[in-house]
Amino acid sequence: MSDIFHEVDEDVRRDKTADLWRRYQTPIFVGAFLIVAATGAYSYFQDTRLKAAEAANARFQAAAALANEGKNAEAAAAFDALAKDSPAGYAALARIRAAEVRPDKAQAIAELNAIGEDKNVDKLMQQVALLRASLLVMEGGDREKLERALGPLMTSDGAFKFSAQEWNGLDALANDDFDEAERVFDQVLADTEAPQSMRQRAAAYRGLLHAKRGPKKAPEATAGGGVNGGVISVTPVIEPEQGGNAPSGSAAPFETRQGN
């Protein structure tokens, strides 16, 4: 009797399974097809990106070789072309390199600053462009312009904060602005977040600064609050006695005068 019930249960389970398969086989096939298609599309996309990056890298290296050979006009044209139709990262790098090989430095600085303000460019690339613009300004020897160029980089928490501070200190030292240079180097030395190698360089730069400037003069001590430092002059005044001059060796009163 139990065998009959067992066979009935088996038949019921088979019927239910067959019914479920008939009802859901289409969605199952569709889902499996979508998974396979998505996997293939992703693989194709990754392969296309890799090939595009490899092609852009080859073009970038060729343009850089032209720049290294001194063929700046050809290099600029190659970088400009690369910036128009390459992946975003290579496009930003190409724009930076194209600006750097311009014969007109004012135009180069303007282009680099424009990249630094372009919101479509990655933030790191923006800071690279601003740092490269600052280097061109430094080569021009204009101390005031360099401070303005490095200002946003020194006050931010960006990747090149300490590099900007180091450049500012070196330029101040080169222009004999010893107080500003010392302030910057001391700031780097006191910042525990600064890289150890940069702090070591700041210490070496400060040593060069002291050797170039010599010992710093201490402020002169002053007494009183009058003009000319409140210097008090004391002069002897010899008053004659009645009927004659003061005898030799006699004590004479003193007169004190406030320095003018």
C-alpha positions in Angstrom: 0.0 0.0 0.0 2.8 2.4 0.9 4.4 1.7 -2.5 1.3 2.9 -4.3 1.3 6.2 -2.3 5.0 6.7 -3.0 4.5 6.3 -6.8 1.6 8.8 -6.6 3.8 11.3 -4.8 6.5 10.8 -7.5 4.0 11.4 -10.3 2.7 14.6 -8.6 6.3 16.0 -8.2 7.1 15.2 -11.8 3.9 17.0 -13.0 4.7 20.0 -10.8 8.3 20.2 -12.1 7.1 19.9 -15.7 4.5 22.6 -15.2 7.0 25.0 -13.6 9.4 24.4 -16.5 6.7 25.1 -19.1 5.7 28.3 -17.3 9.2 29.7 -16.6 11.4 28.3 -19.4 11.2 31.4 -21.5 12.2 33.9 -18.7 15.1 31.5 -17.9 16.3 31.4 -21.4 16.0 35.2 -21.7 17.9 35.7 -18.5 20.7 33.4 -19.5 20.9 35.1 -22.9 21.1 38.5 -21.2 23.9 37.4 -18.9 25.9 35.9 -21.7 25.3 39.1 -23.8 26.3 41.4 -21.0 29.4 39.5 -20.3 30.4 39.6 -24.0 29.6 43.3 -24.2 31.7 44.1 -21.1 34.6 42.1 -22.5 34.3 43.8 -25.8 34.2 47.2 -24.1 37.2 46.5 -21.9 39.1 45.2 -25.0 38.2 48.3 -26.9 39.3 50.6 -24.1 42.6 48.7 -23.8 43.3 49.0 -27.5 42.4 52.7 -27.5 44.7 53.3 -24.5 47.5 51.4 -26.2 47.1 53.4 -29.4 46.9 56.7 -27.5 50.1 55.8 -25.6 51.9 55.0 -28.8 50.9 58.4 -30.2 51.8 60.2 -27.0 55.3 58.6 -27.0 55.8 59.6 -30.6 54.8 63.2 -29.9 57.1 63.3 -26.8 60.0 62.0 -28.9 59.4 65.0 -31.3 59.5 67.3 -28.3 62.8 65.8 -27.1 64.3 66.3 -30.5 63.5 70.0 -30.4 60.8 69.8 -33.0 58.3 71.8 -30.9 56.0 72.8 -33.7 55.5 69.2 -34.9 55.2 68.0 -31.3 52.5 70.6 -30.5 50.5 69.6 -33.5 50.8 65.9 -32.5 49.7 66.6 -29.0 46.8 68.8 -30.2 45.5 66.0 -32.4 45.9 63.5 -29.6 43.9 65.8 -27.2 40.9 65.8 -29.6 40.3 62.0 -30.1 42.0 60.1 -27.3 40.7 58.8 -23.9 40.2 61.5 -21.2 43.4 60.9 -19.3 45.6 61.0 -22.4 43.7 64.0 -23.7 44.4 66.0 -20.6 48.1 65.0 -20.6 48.3 65.9 -24.3 46.8 69.3 -23.6 49.4 70.0 -20.9 52.3 68.8 -23.0 51.1 70.8 -26.0 51.0 74.0 -23.9 54.5 73.3 -22.6 56.1 73.2 -26.1 54.5 76.4 -27.3 57.1 79.0 -28.3 55.1 81.8 -26.7 55.4 81.3 -22.9 52.5 83.7 -22.2 50.2 81.5 -24.4 51.6 78.4 -22.7 50.8 79.8 -19.2 47.3 80.9 -20.3 46.6 77.4 -21.7 47.8 75.6 -18.6 45.7 77.9 -16.4 42.7 77.2 -18.6 43.2 73.4 -18.1 43.5 74.0 -14.3 40.1 75.7 -14.3 38.4 73.2 -16.7 35.8 71.3 -14.6 35.8 68.5 -17.2 39.4 67.6 -16.4 40.3 65.4 -13.5 41.2 67.3 -10.4 44.7 65.8 -10.2 45.3 66.8 -13.8 44.1 70.3 -13.0 46.7 70.6 -10.3 49.4 69.3 -12.6 48.5 72.0 -15.1 48.7 74.7 -12.5 52.0 73.4 -11.2 53.5 73.4 -14.7 52.2 76.9 -15.3 53.9 78.0 -12.0 57.2 76.5 -13.3 57.0 78.6 -16.4 56.3 81.7 -14.3 59.3 80.8 -12.2 61.5 80.6 -15.3 60.4 84.2 -16.1 61.8 85.5 -12.9 58.7 87.4 -11.7 58.5 86.8 -8.0 55.1 88.5 -7.5 53.5 86.5 -10.3 54.9 83.2 -9.0 53.4 83.9 -5.5 50.0 84.4 -7.1 50.4 81.3 -9.2 51.5 79.1 -6.4 49.0 80.5 -3.9 46.0 78.2 -4.6 48.3 75.2 -4.6 50.0 76.1 -1.3 46.8 76.8 0.6 44.9 73.7 -0.6 45.2 70.1 0.6 46.0 68.9 -2.9 48.7 66.5 -4.0 51.2 69.2 -4.8 50.9 71.4 -1.7 54.4 70.7 -0.4 56.0 70.9 -3.8 54.4 74.4 -4.3 55.8 75.4 -0.9 59.2 74.1 -1.8 59.3 76.0 -5.1 58.1 79.2 -3.4 60.9 78.9 -0.8 63.6 78.2 -3.4 62.5 81.2 -5.5 62.5 83.5 -2.4 66.0 82.2 -1.6 67.2 82.9 -5.2 65.8 86.4 -4.9 67.5 87.0 -1.5 64.1 87.2 0.2 65.6 85.5 3.2 62.8 86.1 5.7 60.1 84.6 3.3 62.4 81.7 2.4 63.0 80.9 6.1 59.3 81.2 6.9 58.4 78.7 4.1 61.2 76.2 5.0 60.3 76.3 8.7 56.6 75.7 7.8 57.6 72.6 5.8 59.8 71.3 8.7 57.0 71.9 11.2 54.4 70.0 9.2 54.3 66.4 10.2 52.3 65.5 7.1 55.1 66.7 4.7 57.1 63.8 3.1 60.3 63.0 5.0 62.5 63.5 1.9 61.0 67.0 1.5 61.6 67.9 5.1 65.2 66.8 4.7 65.5 69.1 1.7 63.9 72.0 3.6 66.5 71.6 6.4 69.3 71.6 3.8 67.8 74.7 2.1 67.6 76.5 5.4 71.3 75.7 6.0 72.1 77.2 2.6 70.0 80.2 3.5 71.9 80.8 6.8 75.2 80.4 4.9 74.2 82.9 2.3 72.6 85.5 4.6 75.0 85.1 7.6 73.9 85.2 11.2 70.6 87.1 11.7 71.1 90.3 13.6 69.5 90.5 17.0 67.2 93.5 17.7 69.0 96.3 19.6 68.0 96.6 23.2 66.3 99.9 24.1 65.8 101.7 27.3 63.0 104.2 28.1 60.3 105.2 25.6 61.8 108.4 24.2 62.9 109.2 20.6 66.1 107.6 19.4 65.6 104.7 21.7 65.3 106.8 24.8 69.1 107.1 25.1 70.2 108.9 28.2 73.3 111.1 28.0 75.1 112.0 31.1 77.6 115.0 31.0 79.5 116.5 33.9 78.8 120.2 34.6 81.5 122.1 36.5 80.1 125.0 38.5 82.6 127.6 39.9 82.6 128.3 43.6 82.0 131.8 44.8 85.1 133.8 44.1 86.8 131.3 41.9 86.9 128.1 40.0 86.3 124.7 41.5 89.5 123.4 43.0 91.3 120.6 41.3 90.0 117.1 42.4 86.8 118.5 43.9 83.5 116.7 43.1 81.3 118.3 40.5 77.6 117.7 40.1 76.2 116.0 36.9 73.6 117.1 34.5 71.4 114.4 32.8 69.8 115.1 29.4 67.3 113.1 27.5 68.5 112.3 24.0 66.5 114.0 21.1 
